[in-house]
Amino acid sequence: MHAPPELAAAVRDRVLAPDPSPEAAALARHVVEIAGDSVSAIVFFGSRKSRARPDPYSAYDLFVVITDARAFYDRLAARGAVRRSGAVLAALQAVLPPNQISLAVAPGEAAPRAKCAVVTDAMLRRQTSEKRDDHFCLGRLFQPTEILYAAPGREDGILAALVQAHALTWAWGRPSLPARFDVGEYCRTLLRVSFAAEIRPEPEGRAQALFEAQEQYLRPVYGALLGALARAGELREESPGVYSVVRPVGFYERLRLAAYFRWSMVRATVRWAKYVITFDDWLEFIVRKARRHTGQDIVLTERERRMPLVFLWPRVIQYLRHKDRARP
């Protein structure tokens, strides 16, 4: 699917922020200072970007786009920014990418911390295209983002990937749309469908809360997309700002997308084993995130802390069962 120029303009106006978040910008500078020309770009996203109920311990979510995995991780390891060797992390970069790593500008729990999804230039292009392997990148990049850093000559390519991530929402969101919808319902549908396809501890009503937090970004961007789709004959404008789908959603389209989201869930689950290696203090991070999003006081047993990949599965299975029952 080709992104319409109206969508490209709307995204560009918002992701090239003239006044970035000071903490996120400082983290981006820190990464570039350590890793140098192995960094192609850094994109800010997530709850800190959208201000959707972050707490003082929320990490800053960054996509770190790299040119050379071994050079990138070797430089981080040489500065003590990661605990694993550069060779190990570079090898894992090729296995179910992206890698997730944790970086901070200073020691201590109170220091701003980045949760970095590390992707190569080639991976970013692939995962924001129709050839994508799963929903990981699209599920994050269709929401508000901000380009904090782009190496010379790289900005246009990164921007094109972000625009395409927004355009592809039509492909994976279309089967879940109601008979008639406006831009607000289109966005809420995307958030509900995307959350239902991932293992993440989101409480009921999170999609609505996120929409309200992101509305200033989402309405003009997806208003531009829906207008372009109406002009292309994909949508019928029933009344001003209210649309219906022209081309019926077929059985095989629904089946293909159901398989895509299930496969994305499988890949996301398997990645957990990799994050144990790549993400420093991963268990504490997961527990804090689950507490924040579920509102539950989660206390791990000594056995669960000692062998989490063995003994945490009953909790994971319980969560997935609840998630499936609550799925919209």
C-alpha positions, 0 to 999 in steps of 0.5 A, a space after each residue: 500500500 502506497 502512503 498518500 501524500 496528505 498522510 506523509 505531510 501530516 506525519 512529517 509535521 508531527 514527528 520532526 518535533 522542534 522542541 523534543 522532550 529534554 530527557 528523551 533527547 538527552 538519552 538519544 545524545 547519550 546513545 549517539 555519544 557512545 555508539 557514534 556512526 553505528 547509529 542511523 537514527 533514534 525514534 521516540 515513542 511509547 507512554 513517555 512520548 504520548 504522556 499516557 499515564 507514565 509514572 516516575 519509573 517509566 522508561 523512555 521507549 526508543 527505536 535505535 536504528 543501527 548500521 552495524 550490529 557488531 560495532 554498535 554493541 562492541 562500543 556499548 560494551 566497551 563503555 560498560 553500558 551493557 553487561 553482555 559482550 558485543 559478540 553475543 548481543 550482535 549474534 542475537 540481533 539476527 534472531 527474532 529481531 529486534 533486540 531490547 536493551 536498557 540504557 541509562 545516562 547515569 547510575 541509579 534507579 532514579 536516573 532516566 532510563 531508555 528501553 531501546 528496541 534495536 533494529 537495523 536499517 534493513 529491518 526497519 524497512 522490512 517491518 514497516 512494509 507488506 513483507 513484515 514478519 510480525 506486528 512488533 514494529 507496526 504496533 508501536 510506530 502507528 502511534 505518536 513518534 518523534 525523530 530525536 536523531 538522524 544521521 546525515 542522509 538518513 532522515 528521509 528514509 526513517 520518515 518514509 518508514 514511519 509514514 508507511 507504518 501509519 498507512 498500513 493500519 488500513 490493511 490490518 485494521 479494516 476487518 475490525 471496523 464497524 459498519 460506520 465510523 469516524 476518525 475517532 472510532 478508526 483510531 480506537 479500533 486500531 488501538 484495541 486490535 493492536 493491544 489484543 494481538 500482544 502480550 502486554 499487561 494493559 487493563 480494560 479501557 486502556 485503548 480509550 485512555 490512550 486515544 484520549 492522550 494521543 487524540 491531538 496527534 491521531 485525529 489529524 494524521 488519520 483524518 488525512 488517511 481516511 480522506 485519501 482512502 475516500 478519494 481513492 474509492 476504498 471508503 464511502 463518506 456517508 455524511 461529513 466525517 463518517 465513513 463505511 467500507 466499500 470493498 467487503 471484508 472477505 473470509 480469507 482476508 479475516 483468516 489471513 489477518 487472524 493468522 498474522 496476529 497469532 503468529 505475532 503473539 508467538 514470536 513475541 512470546 519466544 522473544 522473552 527468552 532472548 530478552 533475558 540475555 539482552 535486557 539488563 534487570 529484565 525481571 524487575 522491569 517486567 514486574 514494575 510494568 505489570 504493577 503499573 498497568 494492572 494495579 495489582 501488587 505483584 510479589 515474586 517468590 524466591 523460586 520465580 526469581 531464581 528460575 523465572 523462565 520455568 516458574 513464571 509460566 503459570 502467571 503468564 498463562 493465567 494472564 493470557 486466559 484473562 486477556 483472551 476473554 477480555 479481547 474486543 
